[in-house]
């Protein structure tokens, strides 16, 4: 999976990419496509790094994904938000 350029995107657009990768990871693990699952991790890491590097550390945006219907998206978001909102992340996990 190619990591998209994130620098000129809004936080909402970046979160949409994160959600898409999370849903695809869920689908991949359900059909035992471990390679695909692992490659999608590069996108998650890039999104997390981009939000962390933005003014004010925008990783709190992951908290908005805690209500998502997909468990993989929730898990990814909780892990990513743990550094900036540890109590909320622990509750989600």
C-alpha positions as CSV (number, residue, x, y, z in Angstrom):
1,X,0.0,0.0,0.0
2,X,1.3,3.4,-0.9
3,X,1.3,6.0,1.8
4,X,-0.5,9.1,0.5
5,X,0.8,12.6,0.9
6,X,-0.9,14.0,4.0
7,X,0.7,17.4,4.5
8,X,-1.9,19.4,2.6
9,X,-4.9,17.6,3.9
10,X,-7.3,18.7,6.7
11,X,-7.5,16.7,9.9
12,X,-10.9,15.3,8.8
13,X,-9.4,14.1,5.4
14,X,-6.6,12.5,7.2
15,X,-8.9,10.7,9.6
16,X,-10.9,9.4,6.6
17,X,-7.7,7.8,5.3
18,X,-7.1,6.4,8.7
19,X,-10.6,4.9,8.9
20,X,-10.3,3.5,5.4
21,X,-7.0,1.8,6.3
22,X,-8.5,0.5,9.5
23,X,-11.5,-1.0,7.8
24,X,-9.2,-2.6,5.2
25,X,-7.1,-4.0,8.0
26,X,-10.1,-5.6,9.5
27,X,-11.2,-7.1,6.2
28,X,-7.6,-8.4,5.6
29,X,-7.3,-10.1,9.0
30,X,-10.7,-11.7,8.6
31,X,-9.6,-13.5,5.5
32,X,-6.1,-14.2,6.7
33,X,-4.2,-11.8,4.5
34,X,-1.5,-11.0,6.9
35,X,0.7,-9.3,4.4
36,X,-2.0,-6.8,3.4
37,X,-2.8,-6.2,7.1
38,X,0.9,-5.4,7.8
39,X,1.3,-3.1,4.8
40,X,-1.7,-1.0,5.9
41,X,0.2,-0.3,9.1
42,X,2.5,2.0,7.1
43,X,-0.6,4.3,6.4
44,X,-1.6,4.2,10.1
45,X,1.9,5.2,11.2
46,X,2.1,8.0,8.6
47,X,-1.2,9.4,9.7
48,X,-0.2,9.3,13.4
49,X,3.1,11.0,12.7
50,X,1.4,13.7,10.6
51,X,-1.1,14.5,13.3
52,X,1.5,14.4,16.0
53,X,3.7,16.9,14.0
54,X,0.9,19.4,13.5
55,X,0.7,22.4,15.8
56,X,-0.8,21.5,19.1
57,X,-0.4,17.7,18.5
58,X,-3.6,16.9,16.7
59,X,-3.7,13.3,17.8
60,X,-6.7,14.1,20.0
61,X,-8.7,13.9,16.8
62,X,-8.5,10.1,17.2
63,X,-11.0,10.4,20.1
64,X,-13.7,11.1,17.5
65,X,-13.2,7.5,16.2
66,X,-14.1,5.9,19.5
67,X,-17.7,5.6,18.3
68,X,-16.9,4.1,15.0
69,X,-18.7,0.8,14.2
70,X,-15.6,-1.1,13.2
71,X,-13.6,-2.6,16.1
72,X,-10.3,-2.4,14.3
73,X,-10.8,1.4,13.7
74,X,-11.6,1.8,17.5
75,X,-8.5,-0.3,18.5
76,X,-6.2,1.7,16.2
77,X,-7.6,5.0,17.4
78,X,-7.3,4.1,21.1
79,X,-3.7,3.0,20.6
80,X,-2.9,6.2,18.7
81,X,-4.6,8.4,21.2
82,X,-3.0,6.8,24.3
83,X,-0.1,9.3,24.3
84,X,-2.4,12.4,24.4
85,X,-5.5,11.0,26.2
86,X,-4.4,8.0,28.2
87,X,-7.5,7.8,30.4
88,X,-9.9,7.8,27.4
89,X,-7.7,5.3,25.5
90,X,-7.6,3.0,28.5
91,X,-11.4,3.1,28.8
92,X,-11.8,2.3,25.1
93,X,-9.4,-0.6,25.3
